[in-house]
């Protein structure tokens, strides 16, 4: 068969054009679907508005959930750690004694002599041992100074803090052990200290121990006639050589 004549092609083109136009009109008349909203960027958080707390060796926890619940007072004969534990031992809370620091040894030279005028020191022993009441691990000075300030505030300036024992080279602690060389006490490393208030009043020692925890000590024991407090710090026994006094 031959192709369609020009006369017959014209109506066909008109039909096709009409259908295309109708489809376009129908599509244009249909309501357009709403476009999804574009994502927006949150405003940058200022440093002062940060909700993230970084807790590490040099950071102080600020969340109430991370703070230990500490008693106002420690009852006579009781002890407590800075974590709020009533069962944690001194060794667990403050670390073990690694050696007995001997006088004139390398580690002995690392002890500091506290000259804080706001603290009283017993110095009851004859020279040169009386000075040992002032001798301590360097990490002891800051919590001790804080405690002195807390004591003044607690009792309106009418009471002072007194140190009755700090570093001990005479083996006057752990006397239940008959052999001096086997006696165990953080006093022998300058990491424990015995405290009272002056004028003396044993009834204040429970509160004194409670204040010691707030000042930064890691373990306290109300030994009735005084408050014993210890710190966790690197042992000076390791300064010169491993475990050497």
C-alpha positions, 0 to 999 in steps of 0.5 A: 500500500502506498503512504497516506496522502497529505490530505489524510495526514493533516487530521491525524496530526491535529488529533495527536496535537490535541491529545498532547495539549489536553494532557499538558493542561490536565497535568498543569491543572493538578495541584503540585505536591509540597516539597520536603523542607530543606535541612537547617544547620543548628547554631554553633554551641558556645563554649559557655553553653556546652552540655558536655563535661570532660572528666579526667585527671585534671578535671573536677566532676561537676555532676551531682551524680559523680559526687560522693555523699560525705557525712558531716562527721565521722563517728568515733572509731569509724573511717571513711574514704573520699568516695564515701565508702565505709568499708574501703581500707586506707591501703585501697583508698590512699595506696600501699606503703612501698617503703619506710623512708629513712632519714638522710636518704634520697627519698627523705630529701624529697619531703617538704617542711610545712611552714604555714603560719595558719597551722600549729605543729606539736614538735614535741620530740627532741631535735631533730625529730620534733621537726618531723611533725612538719615534714610530709609528702609535697602533695599533703600541703594543699589539702592541709592548708584547705583544712586549716581554712575550713577549721577557722571558718567552722568555729568562727576563728576561735579554733586552730588546726594542730598537727601532732604527727606527720612523717615518722622515722622513729617507727612510732606507728603500727606498734602492734608489730614487734619488729620495727622493720616490719611496721606498716604505716603511711606515716613512714612515707609522709602520706599520713597525718594526725590532727587535732584542734586547739584548744583540745576537744575530742568531741570535735574530732568527728567534725574535723575528719569530715572537714578533712575529706572536704579539704581533699584527703583521701581517707580519714579515721576518727581515732577518738583522741585525734583524726588520722588522714591520708592522701593518695600520691606517688610514693617518694620511695620510687623517686631515686630508684625503684622502691629504694628508700 
